[in-house]
């Protein structure tokens, strides 16, 4: 909430976040065992103590690293405390909270399956669901009923953690809204094979009788990798999804709207055509393009949910079909300034080529920080930056921030690392690598008045402070 106060002081009206899901391998928020669930590691223990679910002694924490998350140490400290708080809620220590918990459980049909999956996965020592007994693997009614009795406490605890996350997140979102700040969420196009989303909805995916994928997702060779990226996610059975009005996607976007004000659709081009890689391939080069669901999906979403404030992540290999789908739906696309330089004057990411219905970025979570990029890029690119922006390059990060703020794009987004002028050691993610990502941590000292004033100055100058 101090961060929200600082954003308001800085005249910032949009806060874009990474997916809020429980993170997967390598702490990636783009891999999760439950795409509808929230990340319990974000729960504030202090608020749990204020509500009588923890004691004051539970808040005495060790000294954690200031600039990088030590996930193992954090989980060792926080895990037992979250479990105690969840048990206290289930056991009725706070009666008012217990009533709200019961209402949450009844209103969210996804939470029972998610909690059951998490409990069963823990009971199986982390094994993937396709290695469970046939009854649980295939969701036999009798086997599931027996498991829900056997692991009732563990399931209740997981549901309680989802309630506590949701309660705290909604309070934060409301606090932001009162200060004129809207939140942009992020929905990855694919889900993990070893997830409740696939386990509980196998008919929606291209799997064989044992749950093995017939083909997997990825992207062809590109700027980030000459081998392409082999994501390995199971592919949707789009024909099956279309037959029931894309109900799974309707529920997924409905959940996203419960948590955020806008939704960024990651890998939007996959809705026009997706890269299908044969199961068992060593890399993504052997894949091929397959036609995606196209407008039919978005027609069903609109019919079920009304107008959705979506943003298309239209980076990568973009062809006429992707542009036609994006424009046909009426979605803003992305313009990333780092990608613009060293190219021809016609490059769409150069600000003079922007259109109003777009979102301008200095960089994204998959790029180096702007300072790190500047330090590593070629002399030719640096020369282009200096000439294009008419700057010396001495303050290049803020020169780039100024450029996206000054553009005609209706939204301008700047990674916090760029606002702080941090180098590549603070990079969020390096695509194609599994270690050392998603761990950057900001110090509270960053939220100071002078930095807020500098941001507000640009927002005021370029008319980016909305009238309340």
Protein Blocks (a to p, Z undefined) as FASTA:
>chain_A
ZZmmmmmmnopabdcdddfbdcdehhiakbcfbfkbccfklpcfklmmmnopacfklmpc
cdddfkbccfklmmmmmmmmmmmmmmmmmnopammlmmmmmmmmmmmmklmmmmmmmmmm
mmnnopafklmcfklmnopaklmmmmmmmmmmmmmmmmmmmmmmmmmmmmmmmmmmmnop
acdddddfbdcfbbfklmmmmmmpccdfkopafbdcdddddfklmnbpaehpacddfklm
mmnoommmmmmmmmmmmmmmbdcdehkllmmpccdddehiablklgccdddekjmlmmmm
mmmnopadddddfehjddfklmmmmmmnopacdddfklmgopafklmkbmklpcfkbcdd
fbdfkbccfklmmmmmcfklmmmmmmmnopghlmmmmmmmmmmmmmmbfbdcddfklmno
pafklpfbdghiaghpakaccdfklmcfklmmmmmmmmmmnopaccZZ
